[in-house]
Amino acid sequence: MAEAVSPAVVAHLKHRSDVVRHRGRYALLNGDLTPQQAMVADLLAIRAALDAAGVDFILVRGNDERPVIAVDWESRKDVREALVAAFRNEPFYSMTVDAKKKTSVLVADGELSANRKARIFRLYRPRVELGGGLWYGPALGVQLELWRFEGDRLELPVENSLTRRTMLRQDAVRGTVQRHGLTWPTIENMFADHASDIDFDIDIVFSWVDGSDPEYIARRRAQQSGAVLGEGDDHEARFRQINELKYALRSVHMFAPWIRRIFIATDSPAPAWLADHPSVTIVRSEEFFADPSVLPTHNSQAVECQLHHIEGLSEHFLYSNDDMFFGRPVGPDMFFTPGGITKFIEADTRIGLGENDAERSGFENAARVNRKLLWERFGRITTRHLEHTAAPLRRSVVAQMEKEFPAEFAKTAGSRFRAADNISVTNSFYHYYALLTGRAVTQTNAKVRYVDSTMWAGLHYLPKLLAKRHMDFFCLNDGSFPEVEANERADLVTDFLEKYFPVKAPWEK
């Protein structure tokens, strides 16, 4: 349905250099706001409009992360006039939610809906980053609800996180809540901690190596002499980097703002693009290895089995590599239950048959070592790998595992290069141990995509991934057996990442 826009409104918007037509709508050009920041900006704009007009409202906790503002049905004319006046020069749209056809109208044209009986509206300013097509639409809108006061009862158009659709007026006791630097009117206990809330701190740890650093290359080659490495374990792809870490951290900033701190476990020099910032901490191996005498290490599995010793790391944390990305907004409930149980994502890929041996890759060997240890401990066989995504862990559980399997942890930590008898705590020794001891469950609702970016088939998939942005997570793996020349791959992947994650994080120079 085409929008009907008055000539006066068109004239106002056409003269704004920060407004364009996109997807049949007027939209703000955006290059610096994350989805959450955009939603909050619209919420504050709506509040300012209602405050200026003296319209009474309350802030409501809806059934998701979307902010909700409720006003009296009898004030609907005042609400409409207040918003139309405030947004006469803004590309603010109103989508009717409680209608079969969820059409949007431009608020500046004088209406919130073509349906006079509508009581639920989604208010939003479309935003677009033209380089990569990053688009914020009604999915990030603020919900406006019209509540009816009928005698001694309140009648709502939809339930919220606290109340039913009908309630006694006397039960809806007014209160206040602090949000976004302001005091908001609300209903008592509307924003109290709920049993379903996840309110504990969650950090994320990235392991990273700058494989392009000449000093690193020289050290690794000197120390590699005599080491027996499995299939692909000595390929440069395992250490090569093209600034993927910058975009992996951007994905956290854009799509997982609930993460408290980011730790980068590395012995490489800090990336040139990384500024000092309280949210990002670089930790060196000597800071968290229980036995620093085994260092230096070039074994990611050794690093992973020592992460729980990082000082200041939260009890609940995620572990990720620099080629793993958040693809769209996700909540902490993707990884944890309110009680702290971890939720991990199994891959369809089976571990397969056979025992560990020196000819297999370190990845495949560790899965078999994990499987044997878990069979001996629990009498259960693990059959599947984990997806290539951020994985949730608990420090206390890993610490317990280290006490229960001290020899295996010590042997892995002391292996300077991957060895056939190493464990892999993060993929997936911890997760199946926690599952079999009642401290983990599987997450079956995540949408994940693994892309081998050294193969043409993988690179040809990237435009679709960019256009649809339909995955919760994706991995751009740098495979050990490439068919694409390294420089060409680097150009294509970097272009994709810059378009997918155009919003710079506050820790970038």
N, C-alpha and C positions, 0 to 999 in steps of 0.2 A: 504494500500500500504506500503510495507516494505521499510525502508530507506536503501539507498546504502551508506555505510560508508567505507571509505578507511582504510586499515590496519594502516596507519600512524596516522590517527585521533583516531582510536580505541586505539592505543598504548598510545597516550597522555592522553586520558580521563580515561583509565583504571588505570592509576597510580595516579589519584587524589582521595584522601580519601573522598572528599566531593561530589563526583559524583557517582550516581548509575543508573542502568537501571530500568525504571519504565514505565509501559504502553507502552512499545515498543520504548521508547525514553531514551536518557541520560538526567538526571535531577540532579540539585543541591539539596543536602540535606538542608532543611530549618527548622529552629525552632525559628527564631527570627524576620523575616520580615512579615509585614502585606501585604495584596494584594496591597495596594497603594504604600508602600515602595518598594516592589519588582518591580512594574512597573516603578517607578522613578529611581531605580538602573539601570534597563535596558536602560532607556532613556539616562541617563548620560553616560553609557558605549558606546552607539551608537554615541552620540555627541562627545565624546573623540576620537573615531575612525575617524570620519569625520574631526574633527579639525586637527588631526595628519597628515592626508593625504591632507589637504588643500582643501577639497571639500566644495563648497558653499552650504548652506542650509538655510531654514527658518523654524521656529516653527509655526505650524498652530493649531488653535482651531477646533477640529473636531465636530462631532454631538453628542458626548457623552463625558465621562470623559477620554477617551483614548488620550494620547499625539500623535501628528502627526508631522512628519518631511517631508518636501517637498524638492526635489532636481530636477534639470534640467534633462529631459530625455536624453539629449546629454551627461550628466555626468554619465550615468548608469554604464559604465564599470569602471570608477574611484570609484564609490560607492561600487560596488561589490568587487573590489580588496581591498579597504580600510577595509571593514567589514570582508572579508575572512582573511586578514592578522592580524587584531586585535583580531579575535575570533578563531584563529587556535587551541587554547587550551581550548576553552569554549564550553559548550553545548548550543550554540545559534542556534535557529531554525528560519526559514523563511517560513511562510505559505502564499501561493498565495491566495489573497482575491478575485480578479476579474477573477475567473475561476469557471467552473462548479464543478470540484473536487478540494476542498480546501486542497491540500496536503502540507505537511511540508517537508523541506529538511534541513539537517544540514549545516549551513553556512560554517563550516570548510572544507567541502567537495568541496567548490569552486563555488557554485552557490546560487542564491537567489530563483530560481524557475526553473522548467523544461520547463516552458512556456516563450519563448523569448519575447512575446508581453505583458507580465504581467506588470502592472503599480502600483499595490497596494499590499503591502506585510505586514504581521504581524510578527514582530521580537520579539522573546521572549526566555528566558531561563526557561525551565520547572523547577519547584521547588516542592519538596515533603517532607512532614513530615511523616515518615513511621509509627509512632505509631498509628495515627488516619487516615492516608491517605489523609491529607489536601494537595490538589494539585493545583498548579497554572500553567495554560497552556496558549494557544493562546488567551483566553478571556482577559488576562491581558497584551497582547502584545502591543508594540509600532507600530504605523502605519507609514510605509514609502511609500510615493507617488512620482511618477515620473510625473512632470508637463512638458508640451510641450510649447515652446515659438515659435509661428508661426507668423512671421512678427510683426505686432503691437498688436497681441492678445496672450492671455494666455489660454491654454486649459488644464483643469484638468480632472483626471479620475473620480472624484466624488465631489459633493458639500461639503462644510464645513459649519461651523456655520455662516460665514459672506458672502461668495461669491457663485456665481453660478459656473457652470462648465466652462463657458467661460467668459472672461473679457478683456477689453483693458489693455495693459501693462501699459499705463500711469496712469490707475486708481489704480494699485497695488503699491502704494507708500510704500517704505521700512520704517520700524521703528524698535524699539527694545522693549523688555519686560523683566522684571525681574521675573525669575522663578527658584526655587530650588537653590538660592544663586548665580545664574549666569545671565549674560545678554545674551539674545537670539535675533538673527535677526528675524524679522517677517514682517507682513504687517500692516500698520497703522489701528488702530481700531479693529484689529483681537481679541485682548484681552480686549477691552473696556467693561465696564459693559453693558450687554444686558438687554432688557426688561424682558426676561425670567429668568434672574439670581436670585437666592436667596442669598443675601449677608448680611442679618442681622444675629446677633448672635443667636445661639440656644444652650441652656443648657439642661441638663437632671437631674431629681431628682429621686433618689431611696429612698423609705421608707424601713427600715430594722430594725429587732429586733433580738438580739441574744437570742433566747429562751432556749439555753442550759446553759446560765449564772445562777448559783445558786442564786445569789442575785436577779436577775430579777424574777426568779420563786417564790422566797419567797415573794417579794413585790406584785406580781400579785395575789398570793393566798390570801394574807392578805387583799388586797383591793377589792377582788372579792366577799367577803361575802355579801350576800343579793342582789347581782346584778341578774337581770333576763336576761338570755342569750338565744338567738335563736339557732336553730338547727345547730350544728357543730361549733358554735362561741367560745366554750370553749375548743375545741379539741387542743391537743398539736401540731398538724400538722400546725396550723395557725401561730405558733411561732417557730417551730423547724427549725434549719438551719444546713446545711452541707457544708458551704462555697459556696453556690450558688452565693452569691454576687460577689465573686472573679471572677467567670466565666461570670457573667452578665456584669461586667465592662470590662473584656477581650473582650467580644463581641462588646462593644462600640469601644474599641481600634482597633480591627481588621476590623470592618465592617461599622463603622460610624465615621470616623476621623474628619468630619466636626463639630462634637459637640464640643463646646468651653470649657465648664466646667461641672464637675459632682458634684452634691450635694448629700450627704447621710444624710437623715433625720432620726436620731436615738437618743435614750437616753441610748443605750447600750455602753459599752466600745468599742473603735475602734478595728476592727478586727486585729488579730495578724500579718496577712500577709500584712497589709496596711502601707506603708511608707508615710512620709510627701512628698507632691507633689503639685505644684501649680494648677494642673488640677483637683484635688479632694479635696472637702471641706466637713467636717462633721459639720452638724448644729443640735443643740440641740433644743428641743421644746420650752424652755424658750426664745430662740433667735428669734422665729418667731410667736409664738402664740400671738394674739392681746391682750388676757387677760391671762397672766401667772398664775393667781390665780386658774384657773381650773385644773392645772397640779398637779400631773402627770397623764398621760393618757395611756391607753392600747387599744385605739380605733383608728384603721388606718383611719377610715372615719373622725375622728376629726382632725388627722394630715393632711389629704388631703385637708380639707377645709381651712387650714391656710397656705398652701405652698406659696401662692402669696405674703406673707409678708416676705419671705426670702430676706435678704439684699444682693444685688448684683446679684440676679437672673435675667436672661435676660427676656425681654418682651415675647418672644416666647420661650417656653420650652416644654420638654417632661416629662411625669411622668411614672415611671415604678416600678415594684416590682422585688425582687431579683430572682424570678423564671421565669422571662421573658427575652428572649434572641434575639439578632439580629442573624439571621441564615446565612446571606450572605451579600455582600456589597449592601447598599441602600443609596440613596441620600436624601437630605433634602426635595426634592419635593415629597417624599412619605408622608410627614406630613404637608407641607405648600405650598401655592401658592406664586409666587413672590410678591404679594401684602399683604402677611401675613395672608391670610385666612387659618384656620386650616382644615386638612383633616383627618377624623377619620374613623376607620375601624369597621363597624358593624358586629356582629356575626349572625349566622343563628338562634341562640337560642332566642326564644320568651320569653318575660317577663311573659306572662301568665295572667290568670284571678285572681281575688281576691284582697283584700286589705291587707295592712300590718298588722301583728299581732305578738305577742310575740313568737309564735311557729316557725315562719319562720326564716331563717338565716338572718343575717345582710345584706348580699349581696342582697337577694331577697326583703327584706323589703325596702331597700334604693331605689331600682328600682321602687317600687310602690309609695314611697313618691315623688321621682323625677317626676314620671308620673302625679301624682295628681297636683303638683305645676305647671307643664308645661301646663296641661289642663286648670287650672284656669287662667293662664296668657295668653295663646295663643289659647285655644280652639282646640288644636291638641293632639292626643294620641300617645305616644311613645310605640313601640311594641317590640323592640329588645334590647338585651344587646350589649355591646361592646366586641370585641375580647380581649383575654388575651395577649395584646401587649402593648408596649410603646404607650402612648396617648398624642397627642399634645394639648397644652393650651396656652392662652395668659393671662398674669397677669392682664392687664387692664380690660379684660372682666370678669374675676373672681372677681375683685374688684367691678365692677359694679353690679354683681350678689349679692355680699355681702351687698351692699347698698339697693338693691331691695328686698332681702329676709333676712333681718337682724336677725329676730327671729330664722329662720331655721339654719342659720350659727352659731349663738351663742349657740343654743341648742345642735347642733352636736359637736361643739368644746368643750362644757362643759360636754359631755357624756364620762365618764371615760372608760366605756365599750360600745360596740355597743348596741344601743337601737332601738326599733321598729320604732321610728319616726325620725331617722337620715337620712340626705341626703347623697348622694355619688357624690361629685363634679366631681371626675375623672372618674366615671363610673355610669352614663353618663350625669349627670345634666348639666355640662358645655357644652358638645358637642351638645346636642339637643337645649339648650338655644341659643348657638352660631349659630346653623343651622337656627333656627327660627327668628333670628335677622340679618341674612345675613353675618355672620362672620365665618361660617364653612360649609363644604361640606363633602360628604361621599367619602372615598377612596375605590374603588371597584377592584383595580388591585393587591392588596397585597395578597401574599400567606402565609397563617398562619396555624399553627398546634397546637392544644391543646392536651397535653398528661397528663393523670392522672398517675403519676409515682408510685402511691401506688397500682395500679392494674397490674396484669400480662400482660394484653393486651397492656397496655401502655409501659411497660418495653420491651416487645417483639418487639415493633415498633422502638425502639431506634437504632438498627443496620441498619435498612433501612434509617433512618434519617441521620445517620452518613455517610453512603455510598453515598447517593444521594446529600445531602446538597442542597436541592431544595426548601427550604422554606425561605421566607424573615424573618419570625419571628416564634419562637415557645415558648411554655410555658410548663414547667415541674411542674405541680401542685402537691402539697403534699396534697392529699385528706383527708377529715375528716373521711372517712369510708374505711380504707385500708384492702386489702387482702394479702399484702406482709409485712413481718416482717420488722421493721424499720431499723435494721442494714443491712439486705440484700439489701433493697432498697437503703440505703445510699451508699453501696459499688458499686452497679450497676450504679447509677446515677453519682457518682463522677468519675468513670472510663469513662463513656460516655463523661462527660463535659471536662475532661482532654484531651481526644482524639479530641473532636470537637474544642476546643479552646486551642491549644498547645502554642500559642505565648504569652509569659508573657507581661503584661503591664508595662510601666515605673514606675508606682506607687506601684509595688509589691516589697517586701523585697527580 
